[in-house]
Amino acid sequence: MIRARFGVGSVGLICLLMLGVILLPSASQAGGGSKRVACFGGSFPGPDEDPAFRKKPGKCVYIDERGLTVPVPPTSTTQSTQGVRWRKWGGRKAVGRGKGFVAERTQPVAVRITLTRPVRRCGRRVYSRAKFRFDYLGTSSDAFRLVTC
């Protein structure tokens, strides 16, 4: 009788562990893939413009929240990108490549985008930091503190 209880308990435990192994990866991917980033439509948001929260945006205008505190924000507080393809998305870091604009050029140049520090704001998980590295002369931006809500 003791042996029978042990046998059923072991089978139950093994089934429970197997179910956990199957469900655990899909649960972590679902939570990780739901991260978004705040994108604006124009070069700088109007007083009543709210950002669109997007997953893997191909085109986006990123705003550094520090630029919102001054009456005339410097151009270094915005970054416009287009044609971005994301190689990695949803974890603690998102990495993509596309085209971006630098002050000395009229045409877009290749840029590498890294989004980091996901936080929960306004009921959603969003990336709160961005770094832009341009292939043009190897320049990079200071880390943006992205608008998150």
N, C-alpha and C positions, 0 to 999 in steps of 0.2 A: 504494500500500500504506500509506503514512503517512497519507494522507487517510482511508482506510477505518478505521484504528485511531482516529483523532481523532473521526470521526463516531460510532462506537459508544461511545467514552468519553464524549462529550458527552451522548448520549442517556441513558447510564447515570447520569451525574451529575445530569442534569435529573430523572430518575425518582427518584433517591435524595433530592434536595431536596424534590420534591413529597410524597414519603412522609413526610419529616420535618415538613413543614408540616401535613399531615393528622394525624399522631400527636401532635405536640407539645401542642396545646391540650387534647386529652383526657387526656394524661398529667399535665399540670399541674392540671387540674380534679380528677382522681382523688386526687392527693396533697393538694390543698387542702381538698377536701370531707370528708376523713376526720378532721378535728379534732373534738374533743369537749370537754365541760366536766363537772366533778365536781358532782353533785347529791346532796343528802342527803334522806332521807325526812321527818325531824322538824325541829323548830325548832333543835335543836342535837344533834350526833351523840353517841351513847353511846360508852363506851370501846372497844367492840368493833365499832362500826358502820363499814363501809367505804362510800365513795361509789359511786353508779352513774355511769358515764361515758356521757353522752348527746350525741347530735347534735340540735341545734335543739330543746331541751326546751321544752315549752309550760308546764310547771309545774316549779319547781326551788327548793330552798333552798340558797343559796350561802353558803359559810363562809369567812371570812377566817382564814387559817392563824395569824395573830398572836393570835387569840382562843383558840387551842388550848393556848397556853403558860401560861395563868393558870388557877388552880383554879375561879374563878367568872367565866366570860367575859362581857364587857359585851354588851348587845343590839346595839351598833353593829358587832359582828363577824358578824352573820347578816343575810341579806336573803332574804325569801320572795317569789316571784313566781308569777303564774298567768296563763293565757290569752295567753301570749307568742307573737307572730308575728314570725319572723325575716325581715328585709328583705335582709340580707347575711350570709352564713356561709361559712366555709372559707378565707378569706384571712388576712392579718395582723390583720384586725379583723372582728368579728361585731357586727351591729347589729339590735336587736329592740325591739318595743314591746308592752306588756302592762299588767298591774295588779300593784302592789306594796303593801307595808304600811309606814306610817310611824307612829311612836310616838303622835302626837297624834290619830290617826284610828282608828276601829274598823272602817271599811270600806276596802277597797283603793282606791288612787288610781292614776291613769295614771303609768307609768314608762317611761323610755327606758333600755335596757340596752346597754352597749358592752363587749364582751369583747376583750382585746388580749393581746399577747405570747405567741404560741403557743410551747410548749416540748415537748421529748420527755421524758416521765417514765414509768417503769414500762412501757416498750414501746409507748407510744401518744403521739400528738400531742394536747396539751390546751392550752386557754387558761389563762394564769396570772394575769391581771389582769381586774378588772371595775369598772365605774363605773355608778352608778345615778342618773338624773336624774328627779326627780319633778315632774310638772306642778303639784302642790299647792304653792303659794307659791314655785315655782321653786327648790326645794331640791335638793341633790345630796349623794351620799355621798362620803366620802373613797374613794380608790382601794383596792379590796380586793386583797389578795394571796391569790388563791384556792388552796384545797387542790388539789394536782395529782396526788397518788398515794395 
